[in-house]
Amino acid sequence: MNRLLWLLILCIAFISGGVLTYKRMDSAWQENYRRRVSESIVELLQNNPYDKLAVVIVVIDGLRWNEGIGAKDKYIPHIWNDLRPQGTLLTNYWINSPTATTSAHTAMMTGRISTVPNDGHMRPVFPIMHEYYRDARKYYIEEQLKKITHVPFGIFKPNQETLKEVEKLTSEARLFPPEKTALYLGKDLIYSLNQSSSGRYPEDDVLLVDTLRDIEVFEYFQAKVPDVKPNMLLINLGDVDECGHEVKWFYYVDAIRAADELVWHMWQHLQSLTKYRDHTLFIGRVVGGGVLREGKPLSTAVSRLRYRRM
């Protein structure tokens, strides 16, 4: 009888010790799992490639090939002499769709040929590049969170408290930092391009400022970029096109020289900001129109400049 009692006592002690050991090991596992998830999420937010690389696109609206790349440094000395040597010049690029402001910018932002009315009231049918960017960023974060929160095979699993804390961390990761994109526009004909007709994202996801003169666009860019820090930015300089429609040659070429100066200053301003220095793809694009020079029609063309990552 005494032997059975002692055996029972030993079994109870052994089981109790095992339970206590398991609880201690489980508690340590829960703590290590939460810490690993937390540290990995912090690393994800600090090193997300979609937040580190910025894309800045500058459009000189109405600048024809003949007075742009075709004239080399005659009217665009900064683009030709200062920016071109640092990047890549793409000239074998033609467009067969309308080069009206709204259609051309819609095609540029969606990658699809567009024939929308040239009045700015129709949103693109296909997603714009800002929406593609947000989709890609969201997908990347979700895939990384799956890897971060993966539970390896074993006897320990996250308890309810751990699951609740991990869910809070992943929810915050999906919201931070804000997805920052912006449009600084010189013409109201493209104000509707901040969102496609799909409505997948709220309209205010893209900071939109329009109907500005070129110098006002630059001043807004200079003042707001350091504060807003957009990861994707499209800038439209519209004075060249406006002056071209006036069919006054000297106004037209003066506007080209002024736009060239502003593009150069934008580049320098980005170079001075830590976020953009060495982490920016700077793209210059000129869309040609049908302005007359000395009564002779010139062909419509589109050229594209792409500069290296800074």
Stockholm file with secondary structure:
# STOCKHOLM 1.0

chainA/1-310         MNRLLWLLILCIAFISGGVLTYKRMDSAWQENYRRRVSESIVELLQNNPYDKLAVVIVVIDGLRWNEGIGAKDKYIPHIWNDLRPQGTLLTNYWINSPTATTSAHTAMMTGRISTVPNDGHMRPVFPIMHEYYRDARKYYIEEQLKKITHVPFGIFKPNQETLKEVEKLTSEARLFPPEKTALYLGKDLIYSLNQSSSGRYPEDDVLLVDTLRDIEVFEYFQAKVPDVKPNMLLINLGDVDECGHEVKWFYYVDAIRAADELVWHMWQHLQSLTKYRDHTLFIGRVVGGGVLREGKPLSTAVSRLRYRRM
#=GR chainA/1-310 SS CHHHHHHHHHHHHHHHHHHHHHHHHHHHHHHHHHHHHHHHHHHHHHHCHHHHCEEEEEEEEECCTTTTGGGTTTTCHIIIIIIGGGSEEECCCCCCSCCSHHHHHHHHHHSSCCCCCTTSCSCCSSCCHHHHHHHHHHHHHHHHHHHHTCCCSSSCCCCHHHHHHHHHHHHHHHHSSCCCEEEECSCGGGGGGGSCTTCCSCGGGEEEECSCCHHHHHHHHHHHHHHHCCSEEEEEECHHHHHHHTTCHHHHHHHHHHHHHHHHHHHHHHHTSTTTTTSEEEEEEEEECCCEETTEECCCCEEEEEEEEC
#=GC SS_cons         CHHHHHHHHHHHHHHHHHHHHHHHHHHHHHHHHHHHHHHHHHHHHHHCHHHHCEEEEEEEEECCTTTTGGGTTTTCHIIIIIIGGGSEEECCCCCCSCCSHHHHHHHHHHSSCCCCCTTSCSCCSSCCHHHHHHHHHHHHHHHHHHHHTCCCSSSCCCCHHHHHHHHHHHHHHHHSSCCCEEEECSCGGGGGGGSCTTCCSCGGGEEEECSCCHHHHHHHHHHHHHHHCCSEEEEEECHHHHHHHTTCHHHHHHHHHHHHHHHHHHHHHHHTSTTTTTSEEEEEEEEECCCEETTEECCCCEEEEEEEEC
//
